[in-house]
C-alpha cells in the first residue's frame, strides 16, 4: 500500500479516537503533579497504553514514575523509534492560591496525550500491515527541574533507540524546533564576619560587599563574551538583621548559550570573578557549579519529513528550524540519538509566554483539542516514514555527527 494511503488510515484512526484522547488530556490536566512525583499521571498513561496492547515496563531508568510502553510485531526488530511523553506540571507560586499552585501551564498534558495518540495510531498500522520495527511511548518525568530524560539516558533507557521525537505546544505560528540553549549555573556563597555598624564595624567582614564586587565583575565579563551567551546574576540571601554587617551573602549566576562547549571556557572566568571578590573583601567563598541541560541541535533530515507531514495536514509553519532561548532535556537526547520536535500552536493569533496563567487557559481550549489530533497525526505520519525507510534515520545520524563536529570547531 502507498505511504499516503497508510497516512490516510492514520488520519481516520486518530479522528475516530480523538474524543478518547481529549478525555485523557483533560484527566491529566485535572491531576497535575510536580517532578518525580507524577505517580497518578504515570499510572493513567501507562494503563491507557497497556489497554491498547502495549507492553508496559514501569519504574525504568531508576525513576519510579518513568515508563516504557513498547510494541513490535517481531521482538527485537528495527528500527526502534521513541515518542516521548513528558509527565510533570509546574508550581505557579504566588500567582495562585497555595492549594492550586501546581498546574499544567506548560502543556505537558498535551505532550503526553499526543505521544499516546501517535503511538496508538502507528501501532494500529504496524499491526494491520505487519510492519517491521518497534515503537515505544516513553514516559519521561521531571523535565521542568532535574531533567528526567538525562537520567534515563545515563541509565541506558535509550541505548538501542534509533530515532526520537517529542511534541511541545506553542503559540503564534506553528514551527519545527531548531536549537535551544545549553545552561549551567553557579551558587556562590560568601562568608564574612558580622559586626554592629555603629559600634564595631571595623571588626566586620562584609559578605554583601563581596557580593557587590562579584555582581560588578560579572557585569564587566558580559562585555567579553559572544553575543549568544546570556548571563544573569542575582542576590538570593543577604540576611535580615538590621544594623549588622552581613556575614553571609548568597548569589546565583545562570548562564545560557547555544554551544555548550562555550560554557567550558566561561566557567573558570566566573570562578575567578567569585574568588577575586572574596580576596578583595577578606571573605571566604563557596562555589557550587551545576551543569544544566544541553541544547537541541538541528536535524534537517527529519525536519524535511515532519514539514511535509504538517503540510499534508494543512497546518501553516514558520520557515526553517526555529531557534529559541529556552532549554529542556530533550537536547541531551538529541546529541546521542537523532530527534525532532514539532511545535504546533495553541494560539495562532498571538504569542503567549509559557508558565503563565494566560497560557494555562489555552491548554484545555477548543484549539488544544484540535492540536491533540494534529500532533498525534503528524508524529505518527513521521514515524511511519522512518519505519518504511530506515535509510532516513541513517542520514539523520550522519547529520547529527556533523552538527556536533561544527560545535567543536566553533562554527
N, C-alpha and C positions, 0 to 999 in steps of 0.2 A: 504494500500500500504506500502511496506517496506521502511524504512528510507532511505536506499541508493538509491532507485528509486526516492524518492522525491528530494534527493540531486542532482540526475542526471537532474531532471527537473529544479532545481535552476540553475545548471551549464548552461543548454541550454538557460534559460531565460536571464541570465547575458551576455552570448555570443551574443545573439540577440540584447541586449540593450547597448552593450559596446561602440559603436560609439557615441550614445547619451550621455552616461555617460562621455566619454572622452571630448566631446564638452563642457559639464558642467564644467569639471576640468579646461579646458583652459579658459573658460569665467571667472571663479573665479580667476585664475592666472592673467588675464588681468585687474582685478578690485580689487587690494589689498587695504585693509582698516585697519587702526590701531584699537586698542582695544576700545570697547564701541562706535565705530563709523562705525560699519560694516553694514551700512544701506542697501547698494546695495547688498552685499553678502547675508544678511539675506533674502532680498526680492527675490533674484534669487532662493535660495534654497527652501524657503517656498512656492513660487509659483510653482516651479517644482513639489514638493510633493503634493500640492493641486491638480494640474492637473493629478497626478497619483492616486487620490482618497483618499488621507489622509485628515483628519480633522485637520486644522491648527489653532493654537492659537498663536498670536504674542504678543510680549512685556511681556513675563512671568518672574516671579521671580524678579520683579522690574527693569529688564533690557530691554531697548527698543528694542535691536537687538536680544534678545533671542526668541526662538520659540519652540513650541512642535507640531509635526506632528504625529497624532495618528491614529491607525486603529485597529478595532476588529470586529468580526462578531457579537458578543453579548456584548453589553455595560457592562462594569464592570467585564468582565470575566478575570480570572487569568491563568497563571502568566503574570505580566507586565514586559516587557523587553525593556530597553532603549539602543539605539545605538546613541552615542554622536558624534555630528558634530562640530568641532572647527572652528571658523569663522575668527579669526584675523590674520593679517600679521605682519611683524616686520619692524622696522626702521633700515636700514642698515648703517645709519650715514654717515661718511665721505668717506666710501668705494664707494659711488655712488654720482652722481650729485644731487643737492638739490631737484630737481623736480622728481627724480627717486628713492628716498631712501626707500619708502615703498614697500616691496616686500614679496612674499611668499617663503622666504628662510628657512622655517621650514616645508614646505609641507602641510600646512593646507588646501590648495585646494584639495589635495589628501585625507586628512582626511574627509572632508565634503562630497566629492564625493563618497567615499567608504561607508560611513554611509548611504547616499542616495541610493546607489546601493543595499546594503544589505537590507535596509528597503523595497524598492520596490519589490525585489525578494521574500522576505519572505511574504509580503502582497499578492503577486500573488498566493503562495502556500496556505496560510490561506484562501483566498477567494475561490480557486478552490476546496479545500478539507474540508471546514468548520472546520478548526482547532480552538480550544478554545485558549483564551489568548489575550493579547493586545501587539502590537508592537508600539514603539514610536521612531521616529527620533527627537532628541533634539538638537537644535542649541544652542551652548554654546559660548558666547563671551569671549574675554579678557583673554584667557589662558596665554598669554605671560606677562601680567602685574598684574592686580588686582585679578585674579582668579575668573572668571565668574561662574564656577561650584560651588565654595564655596558659593557665594552669592545666587545662585539658590537653593543650598542645605539648606541654612539657612532660605530661604523663602518658603520652602515646596514643591518645584518642584518635588523632588524625594521621597516624603513621602510614596507613595504607590508602588514604584518601587521594583521589586523582584530581578532583575539582570541587570547589565550594562556592556557595553563594548565600547571601543574606539580604533581605529587603529592609529598607527603612522608609517610613512615610516622611514626607517633607511638605513644604508649602511653596507657593509660586508655581512656576512651570516644572513639570516632572523632569528628571535628569538621570544620568548614569554617573555614579560617583567616580571621581578621579582620586587624586591624592588627598590625604589629610595630614595633620601634623603629629610628629612624634613628640614625646614630652619627657621631662624629668623635673624633679622638684628638690629643694633643699630646705630642711628645717634647721634654722640656726638659733642657738641659744647662747646668750651672753650671761656670764655670772660675774657680778661685781661684789660690792660691799655696801650695805645700807648704812646711811648716816642721816642725822637730822640736818635739814638745810639751813636752820637758823643758828644752831649751836656748834655743830661739829662737822660741817660739810667738808672740811679738809681731810677728814678721815674716810670719806666715802670714795667708792669706785663706781662710777655711774654707768650701769649697763645700758641705759637708754641712750647715752651719748655714743656708745659703741654701735648701737642700732642705727642711729642717725648717720654716722660715718659710713656704715655698711650700705645704707639706703642710697646715700650720695654716690658711693663708689659704683654701685650697680647702675645708677642713672648715667654715670660717665662711661661705663662699659658698653652701654647700649649704642653709643656712637662709634664703636669699633667692632660691630657685628654686622653680618649680612642682613639685608632688608627682610628676608623671610623669617628671621628669628624674633620671637616675641619673648620679652622678659617682664614679669610682673612681680613686684615685691611689696609686702605689707607687714605691718606690726600686728602680731596676734596676741601678745600679752606683755604689758609693762607694769603689772601690779596695780593695786587700787589704793594704796596707802597715800594719804595726803601729807605733805611736808617732809617726806622721806626720799632721799636719793634712791632711785630704783636699783635693787641688787640683782634683778633678773630682767632680761628682755628677750622675747621670742619673736622670730621673724620667719616668714615663709617666702621663698622665691620659686615661682613657677616659670618654666622655660619651655617653649614650643618651637619647632621648625620642621620643614618637610623632610630634610635629610637627617636621619638620626646620627650619622657619623659626625655632623657638626656639633652635636651635644658632647661628644667625647673631647673635642678641643676646647669647648667652652667651660666644662666642669672645673678644671684646675684654676681658671681665671676667677670663677665665682668663689672658689675656696680661698684664693689669695685675697680677694676683697674682704671676706669674712675674717680671715686671720689678721689682716692688716688693721682692721678696726679694733680687734682685741688688743693688738700690740700698742696701738695709739692710746688706748684708754687704761690699760692695765688689767683688763678683764681676762677671764678665761673664756674659751668658746667651744661649744659642742656643735658639730656639723653632721647632720644625718642626710645622706643623699639617697633619693628614691628614683629609680627609673620607672617611667610610666609606660604607656602604650607606644608601639611603633606605628607610624602612619601607613596608610594604604599606599599602594603603588599602582601605576597604570597597567591595565591589560586590555589593549585594543583588540586583541584576538577575540576575547569573549564579548567585548563591547559591540563588535560588529553584529554578532548573532542576537544579543539582547536588544539592540536598537531595531533590528529587522522585526523582531517579535513584538516590540512595543508598537511599531508602525502597523503591523498586521491587526493589532487590537485598536488602532485609531487613536492612540494617546500621543499628543504633541510632546516633544522633548527638546531640551536645550542642546545646542551643538556640542560635540566632543564629550570628553570626560571632565566633569566639573570638580575643581579643587575646592576644599573648604578648610577653615581654620580650626575645626573641631578635632576630636580624637576619639578613637574607640578601638576595642581589642581585636577587631577583625583584621586590622593591619598586620598584626603579628602572624596571623594565619596565612594571609596573602603572600607573605615573604617565604613561606615554606611550601604552600600549595596554591596553584593559580586559582584566583577567585574573581568574583564580580559582585557589584552591589547596586541594584536598582533602587531609585528614589521616586516612587510615584507620589503625586501631590494630593494632600487632603484639602488644600485651599488654593485652587488655581489662580484666583484673582489677586492675591497679595501674599507677601512674606510675613510669617508669624514665627517668633522665636520659640524653640523647643523649651520645655521645662517651665512653661508659663500657664497661668490659668486660662488664657485665651486658647492656647494650643490644646489644652486638655479638653475643651469643649468640642474640638473637631475630631478627636479620636473615636467618637461614637456618633458622628454625624451621618446623614444620608450619603455623603460623598465617601465617608470611611467604609460604608458597606460596599460601595462600588469598588473601592481600592482593594478590599479583601478579595473580590472576584478577579479584578485586574491583576493584582500581584500574584495570586495563585496561578493564573493562566500564564503570565509572562515567564515565571520561573519554571513552570512545567514545560512550556514550549522550549525554553533554552536547555533544560535538562534533556529533553528528547533529542535535540540537535547533537548534544555531546554523546548520548548513548548510541545514536545511529552512525556517528562519525567520530570515533575516538581520536582521529588524527588532529582534530581541533584542539584537544587537550594537550597533545604533544607540542603543537605550535605555541600554545599558551605557556607551556613550561619553558620553552626556549625564550619567549619574550620576557617572562618573569626573571630569568637569569640575566638577561641583557639590562633590564631596569635596575637590578641590584648592582650590576657592574658599573652602570652610569653613576650611581650614588658614590661608589668607591672612588671614581675618577673625578667627583665633584661637579658633574655636569648638571 
